[in-house]
């Protein structure tokens, strides 16, 4: 006796099969280009097999996975027989592609599409990924593991809500901020590791994303004893680019933690970030036409991407600034909180910005106050580069150039704040 016919609507069924086939072809292109046994058509068939199995039911979906498993075994037996070794990566990709087909067959669109793009990217970026992995040090690997522990082991066990009767400390909120800043620093460190040897300008900018003070100090120390005509322009440009990177990083922190606060200070941050890059390249002392600076060495003072000590130090600074800022705002108003943020920017601009953003997001501070406090913390952080370069390099003319560059950033910030206020007034 024949099983009853299943009536599928034509258009949805066609779209599910078409999506599965398209994703299978997309993944298979990379394998075909590398001349693998399983290529364009094989991956398309695997995705279609999964989709058909899902359309027929869960039992058939599992059967389609089993059939692909048999295909994987046969594929590896053939490659081993010919002396090419096991095709483990291709085999794993085939299994994932079958699951993608099953998801598409069940009516999912976003998940199978994302999985297809990620799978194709992992296959296509073999050389960069392998090259980066082989350059990892033990310290960097431990840092990544420690960051994962803080995010996925420590965070879930923290109590939610304020842990003190004065409503000053929210352990979970503080820890989320610590993890966020640590993750941003780690990603910036990875970028610095990948691209830091492309030139002093790139190195200074990426170093500023991690720690602008350390980046400028490293540049100044490296220039010690070198010809002023060559190194003064490099230090000037590096200091401005590191400052611009710091401003950009702080704006990103503000956007992630308190988007409304950034909305009130977007123009000042945008003008200062863009201005730092423009001023770095059009101003400052000029090197001789035949001058050359060694652009191959990366920064020496940013060795560890992440450490428990650094995370705890940031967390303590963040909590101290948050408590001091909250108490100051409660007792004396917004002006006292601005003063706390300005002083905090000299210690750690990331901590000060994160503290202002967290208080703004929780409603303790108005968004405008939180945004202006973050901008003040960023500006005071920019001032640190002036005495730093002056002490390390001891060139009065270079110090004057950097003072002029930072002063222009302050002017741009003031202009941006005025334009932002005018825009807000017109909008309301």
DOLUM-753433 format. One record per residue (C-alpha): residue in three letters; z, x, y; residue number from 1. Coordinates in pm, 1 decimal. Layout:
! DOLUM-753433
{ala, {Z, X, Y}, NUM}
...
! end
This chain:
! DOLUM-753433
{unk, {0.0, 0.0, 0.0}, 1}
{unk, {-100.8, 142.5, 339.1}, 2}
{unk, {155.9, 191.8, 614.8}, 3}
{unk, {122.8, -44.9, 910.8}, 4}
{unk, {-92.8, 80.3, 1195.9}, 5}
{unk, {80.1, 211.9, 1505.9}, 6}
{unk, {-69.6, 82.8, 1830.8}, 7}
{unk, {-52.8, 347.7, 2102.9}, 8}
{unk, {-152.9, 277.1, 2462.1}, 9}
{unk, {-465.8, 480.0, 2523.6}, 10}
{unk, {-399.2, 627.8, 2869.6}, 11}
{unk, {-37.4, 753.3, 2813.2}, 12}
{unk, {-131.3, 891.5, 2472.2}, 13}
{unk, {-431.9, 1074.7, 2611.4}, 14}
{unk, {-224.9, 1221.3, 2897.0}, 15}
{unk, {42.6, 1349.5, 2657.5}, 16}
{unk, {-213.2, 1513.5, 2430.5}, 17}
{unk, {-400.6, 1656.0, 2730.0}, 18}
{unk, {-83.4, 1808.5, 2873.3}, 19}
{unk, {4.6, 1965.5, 2538.8}, 20}
{unk, {-345.9, 2108.6, 2497.5}, 21}
{unk, {-352.7, 2241.1, 2854.6}, 22}
{unk, {-19.7, 2420.2, 2816.2}, 23}
{unk, {-123.2, 2561.8, 2477.5}, 24}
{unk, {-447.6, 2693.6, 2625.6}, 25}
{unk, {-259.9, 2837.7, 2924.5}, 26}
{unk, {-23.0, 3033.8, 2701.4}, 27}
{unk, {-300.5, 3132.6, 2461.9}, 28}
{unk, {-508.7, 3292.5, 2738.2}, 29}
{unk, {-267.3, 3585.0, 2758.1}, 30}
{unk, {-262.4, 3636.1, 2380.7}, 31}
{unk, {-642.6, 3614.8, 2367.3}, 32}
{unk, {-673.1, 3874.1, 2643.4}, 33}
{unk, {-457.3, 4112.1, 2441.1}, 34}
{unk, {-680.3, 4047.6, 2137.6}, 35}
{unk, {-406.0, 3905.3, 1916.3}, 36}
{unk, {-475.7, 3726.8, 1589.4}, 37}
{unk, {-325.3, 3408.4, 1733.5}, 38}
{unk, {-512.5, 3346.4, 2055.5}, 39}
{unk, {-645.6, 3072.1, 2276.3}, 40}
{unk, {-735.4, 2813.1, 2012.7}, 41}
{unk, {-436.7, 2880.6, 1787.1}, 42}
{unk, {-187.1, 2812.3, 2064.6}, 43}
{unk, {-374.0, 2499.0, 2171.6}, 44}
{unk, {-368.3, 2371.9, 1810.8}, 45}
{unk, {4.2, 2449.2, 1781.1}, 46}
{unk, {80.7, 2249.1, 2096.0}, 47}
{unk, {-137.8, 1960.3, 1982.7}, 48}
{unk, {25.0, 1962.5, 1639.6}, 49}
{unk, {366.7, 1931.2, 1802.6}, 50}
{unk, {246.0, 1650.0, 2028.0}, 51}
{unk, {95.1, 1454.2, 1740.4}, 52}
{unk, {412.6, 1498.3, 1536.1}, 53}
{unk, {622.0, 1367.1, 1826.6}, 54}
{unk, {392.9, 1067.2, 1866.1}, 55}
{unk, {431.8, 983.7, 1495.8}, 56}
{unk, {810.6, 1024.6, 1497.2}, 57}
{unk, {1091.3, 1276.5, 1459.7}, 58}
{unk, {1019.6, 1335.0, 1091.2}, 59}
{unk, {659.6, 1431.7, 1165.5}, 60}
{unk, {774.6, 1646.0, 1459.6}, 61}
{unk, {995.1, 1846.2, 1222.6}, 62}
{unk, {705.1, 1864.9, 977.3}, 63}
{unk, {481.1, 2007.7, 1251.9}, 64}
{unk, {739.1, 2279.1, 1316.2}, 65}
{unk, {745.2, 2355.1, 945.0}, 66}
{unk, {364.8, 2385.9, 934.9}, 67}
{unk, {371.0, 2626.4, 1230.5}, 68}
{unk, {641.3, 2821.9, 1048.4}, 69}
{unk, {403.6, 2862.3, 752.3}, 70}
{unk, {131.9, 2974.7, 994.9}, 71}
{unk, {369.1, 3232.0, 1144.9}, 72}
{unk, {450.5, 3371.9, 800.6}, 73}
{unk, {80.9, 3400.4, 711.0}, 74}
{unk, {6.3, 3562.9, 1048.0}, 75}
{unk, {272.0, 3829.6, 999.1}, 76}
{unk, {169.5, 3897.0, 638.6}, 77}
{unk, {-187.2, 3959.7, 758.1}, 78}
{unk, {-88.0, 4191.8, 1044.2}, 79}
{unk, {149.8, 4385.1, 818.4}, 80}
{unk, {-120.6, 4419.3, 554.3}, 81}
{unk, {-361.3, 4565.5, 809.7}, 82}
{unk, {-95.7, 4809.5, 933.3}, 83}
{unk, {-47.2, 4652.4, 1275.1}, 84}
{unk, {317.7, 4558.1, 1220.4}, 85}
{unk, {489.0, 4222.0, 1258.2}, 86}
{unk, {380.4, 3996.7, 1544.5}, 87}
{unk, {731.0, 3889.4, 1641.3}, 88}
{unk, {657.0, 3809.4, 2006.2}, 89}
{unk, {345.4, 3607.8, 1921.9}, 90}
{unk, {536.0, 3427.5, 1646.4}, 91}
{unk, {818.4, 3332.2, 1881.0}, 92}
{unk, {565.7, 3214.1, 2140.3}, 93}
{unk, {392.4, 2996.3, 1878.8}, 94}
{unk, {720.5, 2828.0, 1784.6}, 95}
{unk, {807.2, 2769.3, 2152.3}, 96}
{unk, {456.4, 2629.7, 2212.1}, 97}
{unk, {505.7, 2383.5, 1926.8}, 98}
{unk, {832.1, 2266.7, 2082.4}, 99}
{unk, {646.6, 2231.5, 2413.1}, 100}
{unk, {391.6, 2011.2, 2236.5}, 101}
{unk, {671.5, 1798.5, 2091.0}, 102}
{unk, {824.0, 1749.3, 2435.4}, 103}
{unk, {485.4, 1655.5, 2579.4}, 104}
{unk, {428.1, 1414.4, 2292.2}, 105}
{unk, {759.6, 1244.1, 2367.8}, 106}
{unk, {654.9, 1184.2, 2726.8}, 107}
{unk, {821.6, 1474.6, 2905.5}, 108}
{unk, {619.5, 1645.7, 3178.4}, 109}
{unk, {839.9, 1874.5, 3389.0}, 110}
{unk, {1025.7, 2048.8, 3105.7}, 111}
{unk, {720.8, 2139.7, 2891.8}, 112}
{unk, {530.7, 2255.1, 3201.4}, 113}
{unk, {813.0, 2484.0, 3312.3}, 114}
{unk, {854.8, 2616.6, 2959.4}, 115}
{unk, {482.2, 2686.8, 2941.3}, 116}
{unk, {481.7, 2878.7, 3269.1}, 117}
{unk, {790.7, 3079.0, 3170.9}, 118}
{unk, {647.0, 3158.0, 2826.4}, 119}
{unk, {317.9, 3275.4, 2973.6}, 120}
{unk, {502.7, 3484.2, 3232.1}, 121}
{unk, {718.9, 3653.8, 2967.9}, 122}
{unk, {408.5, 3738.3, 2767.0}, 123}
{unk, {208.1, 3861.9, 3066.4}, 124}
{unk, {486.2, 4068.0, 3225.5}, 125}
{unk, {560.5, 4277.1, 2919.9}, 126}
{unk, {507.6, 4615.8, 3084.3}, 127}
{unk, {715.7, 4550.7, 3401.3}, 128}
{unk, {999.0, 4393.6, 3202.6}, 129}
{unk, {1006.8, 4669.7, 2942.6}, 130}
{unk, {980.9, 4937.2, 3209.6}, 131}
{unk, {1265.9, 4787.5, 3409.2}, 132}
{unk, {1483.1, 4747.4, 3100.5}, 133}
{unk, {1435.6, 5109.8, 3000.4}, 134}
{unk, {1550.5, 5227.2, 3342.7}, 135}
{unk, {1873.8, 5027.1, 3328.9}, 136}
{unk, {2188.4, 5235.3, 3328.9}, 137}
{unk, {2508.6, 5150.7, 3144.5}, 138}
{unk, {2673.9, 5069.8, 3477.1}, 139}
{unk, {2400.8, 4823.3, 3568.3}, 140}
{unk, {2412.8, 4653.4, 3229.7}, 141}
{unk, {2791.1, 4621.2, 3245.8}, 142}
{unk, {2757.2, 4478.0, 3595.9}, 143}
{unk, {2521.2, 4206.3, 3473.8}, 144}
{unk, {2755.5, 4116.3, 3185.1}, 145}
{unk, {3056.8, 4109.0, 3417.2}, 146}
{unk, {2876.6, 3882.6, 3661.5}, 147}
{unk, {2793.7, 3644.0, 3376.0}, 148}
{unk, {3158.6, 3641.3, 3264.6}, 149}
{unk, {3277.0, 3555.8, 3614.6}, 150}
{unk, {3021.7, 3275.7, 3644.0}, 151}
{unk, {3035.9, 3115.6, 3299.0}, 152}
{unk, {3380.6, 3206.8, 3161.3}, 153}
{unk, {3621.3, 3233.4, 3454.3}, 154}
{unk, {3482.2, 2960.1, 3678.7}, 155}
{unk, {3516.3, 2665.3, 3431.0}, 156}
{unk, {3890.6, 2727.5, 3380.4}, 157}
{unk, {3979.3, 2735.2, 3750.7}, 158}
{unk, {4157.8, 2426.5, 3888.8}, 159}
{unk, {3960.6, 2199.6, 4117.7}, 160}
{unk, {4088.4, 2107.4, 4461.0}, 161}
{unk, {4340.2, 2281.5, 4685.6}, 162}
{unk, {4606.8, 2482.0, 4502.4}, 163}
{unk, {4854.7, 2493.6, 4791.0}, 164}
{unk, {5038.8, 2217.1, 4979.3}, 165}
{unk, {4877.7, 2317.8, 5311.9}, 166}
{unk, {4523.9, 2251.0, 5181.1}, 167}
{unk, {4411.4, 2604.3, 5266.8}, 168}
{unk, {4286.7, 2747.3, 4936.1}, 169}
{unk, {4043.1, 2584.2, 4696.6}, 170}
{unk, {4017.4, 2824.7, 4402.0}, 171}
{unk, {3691.8, 2684.8, 4262.8}, 172}
{unk, {3520.0, 2672.9, 4599.4}, 173}
{unk, {3626.0, 3028.8, 4674.8}, 174}
{unk, {3511.4, 3149.4, 4334.0}, 175}
{unk, {3173.3, 2981.5, 4367.5}, 176}
{unk, {3125.2, 3163.2, 4696.3}, 177}
{unk, {3225.6, 3495.7, 4539.2}, 178}
{unk, {2979.7, 3443.8, 4253.8}, 179}
{unk, {2703.0, 3341.9, 4493.7}, 180}
{unk, {2743.2, 3648.6, 4715.0}, 181}
{unk, {2776.4, 3876.0, 4411.9}, 182}
{unk, {2460.9, 3728.0, 4256.6}, 183}
{unk, {2267.7, 3771.6, 4582.0}, 184}
{unk, {2386.1, 4130.6, 4603.5}, 185}
{unk, {2286.4, 4194.1, 4243.7}, 186}
{unk, {1938.3, 4048.3, 4293.6}, 187}
{unk, {1895.1, 4250.7, 4610.5}, 188}
{unk, {2002.7, 4561.6, 4421.3}, 189}
{unk, {1737.4, 4489.7, 4158.2}, 190}
{unk, {1475.1, 4458.8, 4432.1}, 191}
{unk, {1597.4, 4782.4, 4582.9}, 192}
{unk, {1577.1, 4953.2, 4246.0}, 193}
{unk, {1224.9, 4825.2, 4186.1}, 194}
{unk, {1078.1, 4887.6, 4531.8}, 195}
{unk, {1311.8, 5129.7, 4703.6}, 196}
{unk, {1077.4, 5425.0, 4648.2}, 197}
{unk, {790.6, 5268.1, 4842.7}, 198}
{unk, {903.3, 5410.9, 5176.7}, 199}
{unk, {1194.3, 5443.9, 5410.7}, 200}
{unk, {1111.7, 5116.1, 5586.4}, 201}
{unk, {1124.0, 4916.1, 5262.5}, 202}
{unk, {1429.3, 5108.5, 5146.7}, 203}
{unk, {1613.7, 5035.7, 5472.2}, 204}
{unk, {1530.6, 4664.9, 5461.3}, 205}
{unk, {1626.2, 4619.7, 5095.6}, 206}
{unk, {1934.0, 4834.7, 5144.8}, 207}
{unk, {2032.9, 4611.2, 5435.0}, 208}
{unk, {2021.2, 4309.8, 5204.8}, 209}
{unk, {2284.5, 4476.7, 4988.3}, 210}
{unk, {2492.5, 4651.3, 5255.1}, 211}
{unk, {2344.3, 4728.2, 5596.0}, 212}
{unk, {2620.7, 4970.2, 5693.2}, 213}
{unk, {2579.1, 5172.0, 5374.2}, 214}
{unk, {2200.0, 5176.1, 5414.4}, 215}
{unk, {2216.6, 5308.4, 5771.5}, 216}
{unk, {2485.4, 5561.1, 5681.2}, 217}
{unk, {2279.0, 5689.7, 5389.5}, 218}
{unk, {1973.2, 5728.1, 5611.1}, 219}
{unk, {2172.8, 5914.7, 5876.7}, 220}
{unk, {2334.4, 6145.1, 5621.1}, 221}
{unk, {1997.2, 6226.8, 5466.6}, 222}
{unk, {1861.7, 6318.2, 5810.5}, 223}
{unk, {2141.5, 6567.6, 5877.7}, 224}
{unk, {1994.0, 6906.5, 5949.0}, 225}
{unk, {1637.1, 6774.2, 5960.3}, 226}
{unk, {1402.5, 6790.6, 6259.3}, 227}
{unk, {1499.6, 6534.8, 6523.2}, 228}
{unk, {1138.6, 6459.7, 6612.1}, 229}
{unk, {1083.0, 6337.7, 6257.3}, 230}
{unk, {1412.7, 6177.2, 6166.6}, 231}
{unk, {1516.5, 6004.5, 6491.5}, 232}
{unk, {1230.7, 5748.1, 6467.0}, 233}
{unk, {1305.1, 5696.0, 6097.0}, 234}
{unk, {1675.6, 5634.0, 6159.7}, 235}
{unk, {1601.5, 5400.1, 6451.7}, 236}
{unk, {1354.5, 5198.1, 6246.7}, 237}
{unk, {1584.5, 5195.3, 5943.1}, 238}
{unk, {1885.0, 5079.1, 6146.9}, 239}
{unk, {1689.9, 4788.3, 6299.1}, 240}
{unk, {1534.1, 4686.4, 5967.3}, 241}
{unk, {1871.0, 4701.9, 5788.9}, 242}
{unk, {2018.4, 4486.7, 6065.9}, 243}
{unk, {1734.8, 4236.3, 6033.1}, 244}
{unk, {1788.9, 4223.8, 5657.4}, 245}
{unk, {2160.4, 4161.7, 5709.4}, 246}
{unk, {2080.8, 3874.0, 5945.0}, 247}
{unk, {1835.4, 3728.5, 5693.8}, 248}
{unk, {2088.6, 3755.5, 5410.9}, 249}
{unk, {2356.6, 3582.7, 5617.7}, 250}
{unk, {2114.4, 3304.4, 5710.3}, 251}
{unk, {2039.6, 3253.6, 5340.4}, 252}
{unk, {2413.6, 3238.9, 5263.2}, 253}
{unk, {2454.3, 2978.8, 5535.7}, 254}
{unk, {2158.3, 2779.7, 5402.4}, 255}
{unk, {2297.2, 2777.7, 5048.7}, 256}
{unk, {2655.0, 2688.1, 5138.1}, 257}
{unk, {2617.1, 2478.1, 5453.6}, 258}
{unk, {2257.9, 2375.4, 5533.2}, 259}
{unk, {2370.7, 2161.8, 5828.8}, 260}
{unk, {2536.3, 2465.1, 5986.9}, 261}
{unk, {2212.1, 2660.4, 5960.3}, 262}
{unk, {2024.8, 2368.2, 6113.7}, 263}
{unk, {2231.5, 2420.8, 6430.8}, 264}
{unk, {2161.1, 2796.1, 6443.1}, 265}
{unk, {1818.4, 2824.1, 6283.7}, 266}
{unk, {1635.9, 2937.4, 6599.2}, 267}
{unk, {1882.9, 3217.6, 6686.2}, 268}
{unk, {1874.0, 3353.4, 6333.0}, 269}
{unk, {1494.3, 3322.4, 6310.9}, 270}
{unk, {1435.6, 3496.6, 6645.0}, 271}
{unk, {1678.7, 3776.8, 6564.0}, 272}
{unk, {1536.3, 3836.4, 6215.6}, 273}
{unk, {1178.2, 3844.2, 6341.2}, 274}
{unk, {1279.5, 4040.9, 6649.4}, 275}
{unk, {1452.1, 4309.7, 6443.4}, 276}
{unk, {1129.9, 4376.4, 6251.8}, 277}
{unk, {912.1, 4375.6, 6564.3}, 278}
{unk, {1149.7, 4594.3, 6766.3}, 279}
{unk, {1178.4, 4838.2, 6476.9}, 280}
{unk, {806.1, 4909.6, 6478.3}, 281}
{unk, {710.7, 4884.1, 6845.2}, 282}
{unk, {1013.9, 5052.0, 7002.6}, 283}
{unk, {1219.0, 5363.5, 6957.6}, 284}
{unk, {1132.3, 5733.3, 6973.7}, 285}
{unk, {789.1, 5834.5, 6850.0}, 286}
{unk, {737.5, 6102.4, 6581.1}, 287}
{unk, {476.0, 6374.7, 6628.3}, 288}
{unk, {131.8, 6291.6, 6493.7}, 289}
{unk, {163.1, 6547.2, 6213.5}, 290}
{unk, {524.6, 6459.7, 6122.7}, 291}
{unk, {604.4, 6355.9, 5767.7}, 292}
{unk, {925.0, 6216.5, 5620.0}, 293}
{unk, {1009.2, 6219.9, 5249.9}, 294}
{unk, {966.9, 5854.2, 5150.1}, 295}
{unk, {1033.4, 5899.3, 4780.8}, 296}
{unk, {1409.8, 5923.9, 4762.9}, 297}
{unk, {1603.9, 5600.3, 4729.9}, 298}
{unk, {1942.2, 5540.5, 4890.0}, 299}
{unk, {2231.5, 5734.3, 4741.7}, 300}
{unk, {2522.3, 5519.9, 4854.0}, 301}
{unk, {2431.2, 5199.6, 4664.7}, 302}
{unk, {2488.3, 5314.1, 4308.9}, 303}
{unk, {2677.8, 5022.4, 4157.8}, 304}
{unk, {2515.3, 4680.0, 4185.2}, 305}
{unk, {2834.2, 4492.7, 4106.1}, 306}
{unk, {3190.8, 4571.7, 4008.1}, 307}
{unk, {3506.9, 4374.7, 3949.2}, 308}
{unk, {3679.6, 4565.1, 4227.6}, 309}
{unk, {3404.6, 4477.1, 4474.3}, 310}
{unk, {3414.9, 4110.1, 4369.9}, 311}
{unk, {3791.8, 4090.5, 4407.7}, 312}
{unk, {3776.4, 4274.3, 4739.8}, 313}
{unk, {3518.7, 4030.2, 4869.1}, 314}
{unk, {3721.7, 3737.7, 4738.0}, 315}
{unk, {4039.0, 3858.2, 4911.3}, 316}
{unk, {3855.8, 3915.1, 5240.3}, 317}
{unk, {3693.4, 3574.6, 5208.1}, 318}
{unk, {4025.4, 3399.8, 5142.1}, 319}
{unk, {4201.9, 3589.8, 5421.2}, 320}
{unk, {3930.8, 3497.8, 5672.0}, 321}
{unk, {3922.1, 3137.8, 5551.5}, 322}
{unk, {4300.4, 3096.0, 5580.6}, 323}
{unk, {4317.8, 3276.8, 5916.0}, 324}
{unk, {4021.3, 3081.5, 6049.4}, 325}
{unk, {4159.4, 2746.9, 5934.8}, 326}
{unk, {4501.7, 2813.1, 6084.5}, 327}
{unk, {4349.9, 2943.3, 6408.2}, 328}
{unk, {4122.4, 2642.1, 6436.8}, 329}
{unk, {4409.5, 2402.1, 6369.6}, 330}
{unk, {4636.9, 2569.5, 6623.9}, 331}
{unk, {4403.1, 2681.1, 6902.2}, 332}
{unk, {4064.9, 2515.6, 6840.7}, 333}
{unk, {3714.1, 2645.4, 6791.8}, 334}
{unk, {3746.4, 2945.1, 7023.9}, 335}
{unk, {4016.0, 3097.5, 6803.2}, 336}
{unk, {3798.3, 3053.9, 6495.7}, 337}
{unk, {3512.5, 3230.0, 6674.5}, 338}
{unk, {3743.9, 3523.8, 6741.0}, 339}
{unk, {3846.7, 3540.8, 6375.6}, 340}
{unk, {3481.4, 3532.1, 6265.7}, 341}
{unk, {3383.5, 3803.7, 6512.4}, 342}
{unk, {3658.4, 4033.4, 6384.0}, 343}
{unk, {3570.3, 3943.7, 6026.0}, 344}
{unk, {3209.0, 4042.5, 6088.2}, 345}
{unk, {3322.1, 4397.6, 6156.2}, 346}
{unk, {3492.9, 4407.7, 5816.3}, 347}
{unk, {3240.9, 4215.2, 5605.6}, 348}
{unk, {2977.2, 3994.8, 5763.2}, 349}
{unk, {2896.0, 3832.2, 5428.5}, 350}
{unk, {3261.1, 3732.6, 5382.9}, 351}
{unk, {3289.0, 3601.4, 5737.8}, 352}
{unk, {2965.5, 3400.6, 5711.9}, 353}
{unk, {3063.0, 3263.0, 5371.6}, 354}
{unk, {3404.9, 3163.2, 5505.0}, 355}
{unk, {3254.8, 2979.0, 5801.7}, 356}
{unk, {2996.5, 2812.8, 5578.7}, 357}
{unk, {3257.2, 2700.5, 5325.5}, 358}
{unk, {3475.1, 2547.2, 5597.0}, 359}
{unk, {3170.5, 2378.9, 5746.7}, 360}
{unk, {3062.1, 2239.0, 5411.4}, 361}
{unk, {3410.6, 2101.7, 5339.1}, 362}
{unk, {3427.9, 1924.2, 5674.7}, 363}
{unk, {3710.5, 2139.6, 5811.1}, 364}
{unk, {3474.1, 2268.1, 6081.0}, 365}
{unk, {3188.1, 2088.9, 6255.9}, 366}
{unk, {2848.3, 2223.5, 6142.1}, 367}
{unk, {2774.4, 2361.0, 6491.3}, 368}
{unk, {3101.8, 2557.6, 6499.1}, 369}
{unk, {3042.9, 2697.3, 6150.0}, 370}
{unk, {2688.7, 2803.8, 6239.7}, 371}
{unk, {2790.5, 2971.6, 6566.2}, 372}
{unk, {3077.5, 3150.6, 6392.8}, 373}
{unk, {2836.4, 3282.2, 6130.3}, 374}
{unk, {2603.7, 3406.7, 6403.7}, 375}
{unk, {2890.7, 3579.4, 6584.8}, 376}
{unk, {2999.9, 3749.8, 6263.4}, 377}
{unk, {2643.4, 3872.7, 6210.3}, 378}
{unk, {2616.3, 4005.1, 6565.0}, 379}
{unk, {2943.6, 4194.8, 6548.9}, 380}
{unk, {2831.3, 4343.3, 6219.1}, 381}
{unk, {2517.1, 4470.3, 6392.5}, 382}
{unk, {2734.0, 4658.7, 6641.4}, 383}
{unk, {2879.7, 4874.9, 6364.9}, 384}
{unk, {2553.4, 5068.5, 6332.9}, 385}
{unk, {2586.9, 5212.6, 6685.2}, 386}
{unk, {2910.0, 5414.7, 6642.9}, 387}
{unk, {2810.8, 5491.6, 6284.1}, 388}
{unk, {2485.9, 5661.9, 6383.6}, 389}
{unk, {2650.9, 5822.9, 6684.1}, 390}
{unk, {2918.6, 5979.6, 6465.9}, 391}
{unk, {2687.9, 6093.4, 6186.4}, 392}
{unk, {2386.5, 6213.2, 6384.3}, 393}
{unk, {2537.7, 6297.3, 6725.6}, 394}
{unk, {2210.0, 6244.4, 6912.5}, 395}
{unk, {2274.7, 6070.1, 7243.9}, 396}
{unk, {1910.6, 5968.8, 7289.5}, 397}
{unk, {1895.2, 5808.8, 6943.1}, 398}
{unk, {2219.7, 5622.5, 7011.9}, 399}
{unk, {2074.4, 5488.6, 7337.7}, 400}
{unk, {1762.2, 5367.9, 7157.4}, 401}
{unk, {1970.7, 5183.6, 6895.1}, 402}
{unk, {2193.0, 5031.9, 7166.6}, 403}
{unk, {1879.8, 4906.2, 7339.9}, 404}
{unk, {1744.4, 4760.4, 7015.2}, 405}
{unk, {2070.8, 4580.6, 6931.2}, 406}
{unk, {2094.8, 4456.3, 7291.4}, 407}
{unk, {1748.7, 4303.8, 7257.4}, 408}
{unk, {1865.5, 4128.0, 6940.2}, 409}
{unk, {2159.0, 3985.2, 7137.0}, 410}
{unk, {1918.4, 3862.0, 7403.8}, 411}
{unk, {1699.4, 3700.1, 7139.8}, 412}
{unk, {2006.3, 3537.6, 6986.0}, 413}
{unk, {2110.4, 3398.6, 7323.7}, 414}
{unk, {1758.5, 3269.7, 7391.7}, 415}
{unk, {1748.1, 3112.8, 7046.1}, 416}
{unk, {2086.4, 2946.3, 7099.9}, 417}
{unk, {1971.2, 2804.4, 7434.4}, 418}
{unk, {1648.2, 2673.2, 7283.5}, 419}
{unk, {1841.5, 2526.6, 6990.0}, 420}
{unk, {2079.9, 2346.7, 7227.1}, 421}
{unk, {1789.5, 2212.1, 7431.7}, 422}
{unk, {1610.5, 2097.0, 7117.0}, 423}
{unk, {1926.9, 1923.1, 6992.2}, 424}
{unk, {1977.4, 1752.1, 7327.7}, 425}
{unk, {1618.8, 1624.8, 7331.8}, 426}
{unk, {1642.2, 1508.5, 6968.3}, 427}
{unk, {1952.6, 1303.6, 7045.5}, 428}
! end
